[in-house]
Amino acid sequence: MTYIAVTALSHVGLVREHNEDSLVIGPWTLCGTVTQNPQTLVFPFGRPLVVAVADGLGGQPAGEVASELVVRQLSSLGPSLDCAEAVGDALDLCNDAVYAATDGRPDLTAMGTTVAGTLVLAESLLAFNVGDSKVFHAGRDGLRQVSVDDSPPPAPGHRTTSAVTQVLGGSRGRTAITPHIGTFTPAEGDRYLVCSDGLTDPVPDEAIEELLQLHDDGRAAFELWKAAIDAGGPDNITLALVRIGS
């Protein structure tokens, strides 16, 4: 294993007026904007690499501000992260940063964001999340969600829910978080999909799995985005595909 290829895009969708999602890939961040085409970046394997999506909390102010704060913090901290404890500490710092930014700013009160991502290390890959943005492993045996949704069970007859039980920020008084962090062994050919619920709410897991079986890298990212748009594009769509190569 000699490199990590990361393909990403972010799009406002067909309903929202602006994009409240943000994205970090190592030193590179994309905040509240739209990519015209999937972009692929290649990194050497062995150095810490953070890839994460933050989805600003809808229905509350300044979601794009909260998501940008989080990805910029993760980009800054990323090279120093080396274990699950360090990832947990980094997410605590992100939570603190969201709350600190609201001091003296009533227009930002209760802003919040989800976050989900991967940290690729030489000997392990960590998947982490707070909220309902997701991380999937796409392997030879199919698609498997490796993040843990912070959301109540969907109502009868519904596949998804927009409610979340834990985010970074999101309340008037500081609330501690309990991040979900899983450890995996990276292998050549492994792919991980990190995404906001703008993809997974309108597109069932079975459809995502089928597209990832047919396509890779830029074509896969485009087809996933197109599936969300064809399903109505009800929310911002942000995704990153992480592929371990040699």
C-alpha positions in Angstrom: 0.0 0.0 0.0 1.6 3.2 -1.2 -1.1 5.8 -1.6 -4.5 7.0 -0.5 -6.8 8.4 -3.2 -9.7 10.7 -2.0 -12.4 11.8 -4.4 -14.9 14.3 -3.1 -17.7 16.7 -4.1 -20.1 19.0 -2.3 -23.4 20.3 -3.8 -26.3 22.4 -2.6 -28.9 19.9 -3.9 -32.2 21.0 -5.5 -34.1 22.5 -2.5 -31.8 24.3 -0.1 -30.9 27.9 -0.8 -27.3 27.5 0.3 -24.8 24.8 1.3 -24.2 24.3 5.0 -21.9 21.3 4.5 -18.1 21.5 4.9 -15.4 19.0 4.0 -11.8 18.4 5.0 -9.2 16.2 3.2 -5.9 16.5 5.0 -4.8 20.2 4.6 -7.5 20.9 2.1 -10.9 22.3 3.1 -14.1 23.1 1.2 -16.6 25.1 3.2 -20.2 26.0 2.2 -19.4 26.1 -1.6 -20.2 23.9 -4.6 -17.8 21.7 -6.6 -18.6 21.5 -10.3 -17.1 18.1 -10.7 -15.6 15.4 -8.4 -12.1 16.2 -7.4 -9.5 13.5 -6.6 -6.5 14.1 -4.4 -3.7 11.5 -3.8 -1.6 11.3 -0.6 1.3 9.0 0.5 0.2 6.1 2.7 1.7 6.1 6.2 1.2 9.8 7.2 -1.9 10.7 9.3 -4.7 11.7 6.9 -8.1 13.0 8.1 -11.1 13.0 5.7 -14.3 14.3 7.2 -17.7 15.8 6.4 -19.5 18.3 8.7 -23.2 19.0 8.1 -24.5 22.2 9.6 -27.5 21.7 11.8 -30.7 22.7 9.8 -33.4 24.7 11.4 -30.9 26.6 13.6 -28.7 29.6 12.7 -25.3 29.6 11.0 -24.9 25.9 10.3 -22.3 26.7 7.7 -20.3 28.6 10.3 -20.3 25.6 12.7 -19.3 23.1 10.0 -16.5 25.3 8.7 -15.1 25.8 12.2 -15.0 22.0 12.7 -13.3 21.1 9.4 -10.7 23.8 9.8 -9.9 22.6 13.3 -9.6 19.0 12.1 -7.4 20.1 9.2 -5.1 21.8 11.7 -5.0 18.9 14.2 -4.9 16.1 11.6 -1.1 15.6 11.3 -0.8 15.2 15.0 -3.6 12.5 15.4 -2.3 9.0 16.0 -4.9 7.1 18.0 -8.6 6.9 19.0 -7.9 8.9 22.2 -6.4 11.7 20.1 -9.4 11.7 17.8 -11.8 11.9 20.7 -9.8 14.8 22.2 -9.8 16.6 18.8 -13.6 16.3 18.5 -13.9 17.7 22.1 -11.8 20.7 20.9 -14.1 21.0 17.9 -17.1 21.1 20.2 -15.5 23.7 22.3 -14.7 25.8 19.3 -18.3 25.8 18.1 -19.5 27.0 21.5 -16.7 29.5 21.9 -17.6 31.1 18.6 -21.1 32.0 19.9 -19.8 34.2 22.8 -21.1 37.7 22.3 -22.7 36.6 19.1 -26.5 36.1 19.6 -26.9 35.5 15.8 -24.8 32.3 16.3 -26.5 31.0 19.5 -27.2 27.3 19.3 -25.5 26.8 16.0 -24.3 23.2 15.6 -23.0 20.6 13.1 -22.6 16.9 12.7 -19.3 15.4 11.7 -18.2 12.0 10.3 -14.9 10.9 9.0 -11.8 8.7 8.8 -8.3 9.0 10.1 -5.9 6.8 8.0 -2.7 5.8 9.8 0.1 3.4 8.8 -1.3 0.5 10.8 -5.0 1.4 11.3 -7.9 3.3 10.0 -10.2 5.0 12.5 -13.9 5.9 11.6 -15.5 8.5 13.8 -18.8 10.5 14.0 -21.0 12.7 16.1 -24.5 13.0 14.7 -26.1 11.3 11.7 -23.5 11.9 9.0 -22.1 8.5 8.0 -19.1 6.4 7.2 -19.4 3.2 5.2 -16.8 0.5 4.3 -17.2 -0.8 0.8 -15.4 -4.2 0.6 -15.6 -7.4 -1.3 -18.4 -8.6 0.9 -20.5 -5.5 0.3 -21.4 -2.2 1.9 -21.3 -1.9 5.7 -22.0 1.2 7.8 -19.2 1.6 10.4 -20.4 4.9 12.0 -23.1 5.0 14.6 -26.2 7.2 14.0 -27.0 9.6 16.8 -30.7 9.6 15.9 -33.9 8.0 17.2 -35.5 5.1 15.3 -37.5 6.3 12.3 -41.3 6.5 12.6 -43.2 3.4 11.4 -43.3 3.3 7.6 -40.3 5.7 7.3 -36.7 4.7 6.3 -35.0 7.8 7.8 -35.5 10.5 10.4 -34.2 14.1 10.4 -33.9 14.2 14.2 -30.5 14.0 15.9 -29.7 13.2 19.5 -26.1 14.5 19.5 -24.1 17.2 17.6 -21.2 19.5 18.0 -22.7 22.6 19.6 -26.4 22.9 19.0 -27.6 24.2 22.3 -27.4 27.4 24.4 -25.3 25.9 27.1 -22.2 23.8 26.5 -23.1 20.1 26.2 -20.4 17.4 26.3 -20.2 14.9 23.5 -19.5 11.1 23.3 -17.9 10.5 19.9 -18.3 7.1 18.2 -14.8 5.8 17.1 -14.1 2.5 15.5 -10.7 1.0 14.6 -10.1 -1.1 11.5 -7.1 -2.6 9.6 -6.6 -0.9 6.2 -6.1 -3.3 3.3 -5.2 -2.7 -0.3 -8.4 -1.9 -2.3 -10.4 -0.9 0.7 -12.9 2.0 0.1 -14.6 4.1 2.7 -17.5 6.5 1.9 -17.9 9.5 4.2 -21.1 11.5 3.5 -23.8 13.8 4.8 -27.4 12.7 5.0 -28.1 14.6 1.8 -26.9 11.4 0.1 -28.2 8.7 2.5 -31.7 10.1 3.2 -32.9 10.0 -0.4 -30.7 7.1 -1.7 -31.1 3.7 0.0 -28.0 1.7 1.1 -28.7 -0.9 -1.5 -28.5 1.6 -4.3 -25.3 3.1 -2.9 -23.8 -0.4 -2.7 -24.8 -1.2 -6.3 -23.2 2.1 -7.6 -20.0 1.4 -5.7 -19.8 -2.1 -7.1 -20.0 -0.6 -10.6 -17.8 2.5 -10.3 -14.8 3.9 -8.5 -13.3 7.3 -7.7 -14.6 10.2 -9.8 -17.3 8.1 -11.7 -18.5 6.6 -8.4 -18.8 10.1 -6.8 -20.6 11.5 -9.8 -23.1 8.6 -9.9 -23.8 8.8 -6.1 -24.5 12.6 -6.5 -26.7 11.9 -9.5 -28.7 9.3 -7.6 -29.4 11.9 -4.8 -30.3 14.5 -7.4 -32.6 12.1 -9.2 -34.3 11.4 -5.9 -35.2 15.1 -5.5 -31.9 16.5 -4.0 -33.8 17.5 -0.8 -30.6 18.5 1.1 -27.0 19.5 0.6 -25.0 16.5 -0.7 -21.4 16.1 0.4 -19.3 13.0 0.1 -15.7 11.7 0.0 -14.5 8.3 -1.2 -11.3 7.1 0.4 -9.5 4.4 -1.5 -6.4 2.5 -0.3 -4.1 1.8 -3.3 -0.7 0.5 -4.3 
